[in-house]
Every structure is written in structure tokens, then in C-alpha cells.
Amino acid sequence: MNIHIESFDLRNTTEIVCAAFNQCLNQIRLEQLPDDPPIPIDETIQGFRNFPDYIEVIPWMAKRNKNASDLLGYGFAQFSREDNLHMLQFVINILPEFRKQGLGKKFLSRIVNIAQQENRSLLITSTMARIPAGEAFMQRIGAERGLETHTN
């Protein structure tokens, strides 16, 4: 499969991109939190538009090809320009049917490049027990568990 990964301007992206992102987000959310309602598109759009200026967010989306409107997954690198200047938080979420095909590594490569460019030495993310593929991916790349929590 020819997979296309592209970055986009989170704060100024089109509603079409927001809708595709929202659909993918809600598919993954259903797996993570099956009892919670989907996130409305308006909430996703507002979330994209309202990041504080001192927070840098670099998002990527994976599609079947450049012109596809459906997403296979997404990733974010996020960091503050004002505090915790050593830290970068990231997210990688891939739809179940596209896992174990190298997408996670492709997103991670972009995230690591940003961390190096920004001189960030600590990368932080999270996984959920409902999606064991996340923890397996973290183990394969040699990540260390820092904090374990439980949510009811």
C-alpha cells in the first residue's frame, strides 16, 4: 500500500481536514473509551484553533494516497516555547487495520527529527491498556515506562 504522510497547519487547516481527522480520532476513541460519546466535529475544530501561541503543535496525518480524504492514523509533536524546554510530548494513533505496517515508525521518525531540531531530550507519550499494540510498540522501540496510572 502506498501511504502518504503529511503535516498540516493545525490552527488554520480546512474543515475538510478537520472532519477527516475527527472521524479517525473518534474511531480510535471508540476503541480506547467505548462507553464515551464521540467528539463532535465543532469541538475538534475549536481544539485545533485554540492552542495557546506558546505551545507548538506539529501534526501529521497518514492517508492511502495524497488525495485521500480518509485517515489511517495521525501523530503529533507538542512542546512549550516557555517552560520544560527539554521536553516534547507526542501522540501516535493508528487505526487497528493499519497497525504493524510501519506507520508508527514513520510517525516516530518525524517526531524524533522535531525533538532533535528543538533540542528536546525527553519525549513523553502514553498508552492505554485497551490498545495493547501501543505498549508493544513502545517496548519495541526501547521506551521506558515512567508513570503508570489507572482510570476508572
Secondary structure, DSSP 8 states (H G I E B T S, - for coil): ---EEEE--GGG--HHHHHHHHHHHHHHHHHH-TTS----HHHHHHHHHT--TTEEEEEEEEESSTT--SEEEEEEEEEESSS-TTEEEEEEEE-GGGTTSSHHHHHHHHHHHHHHHTT--EEE----TT-HHHHHHHHHTT----------
